[in-house]
Amino acid sequence: MNVSQVPAGLVNAASNGDMINLLVLKKAMNSFEVQGGAMVQMMEQSVNPHLGQKVDIRV
């Protein structure tokens, strides 16, 4: 098939579809990054779960 025979609207629709797919992928990757950071923080706290929860006020 010759590229010049493809209607311009079809090319734009494909480009728009690719852009939408790319934006959805980017949003999903950002979401996974945030969730990963929260999981790391949770794992760090689970090592010493009681650390910092009690204060010794005796002098």
PyMOL commands that set and color helices and strands:
alter all, ss='L'
color gray80, all
select helices_A, chain A and resi 3-5+8-47
alter helices_A, ss='H'
color red, helices_A
deselect
rebuild
show_as cartoon
